[in-house]
Amino acid sequence: MMAELHRREKQAGIIPDHDIDVYMK
């Protein structure tokens, strides 16, 4: 579920890739 949320935000350009990596950890 979290991965889906991050995927949507990434597509929207809200969260940079490096921030997503930090959240996933």
Sequence and secondary structure as in RCSB ss.txt:
>XXXX:A:sequence
MMAELHRREKQAGIIPDHDIDVYMK
>XXXX:A:secstr
 HHHHHHHHHHHT S HHHHHHHH 
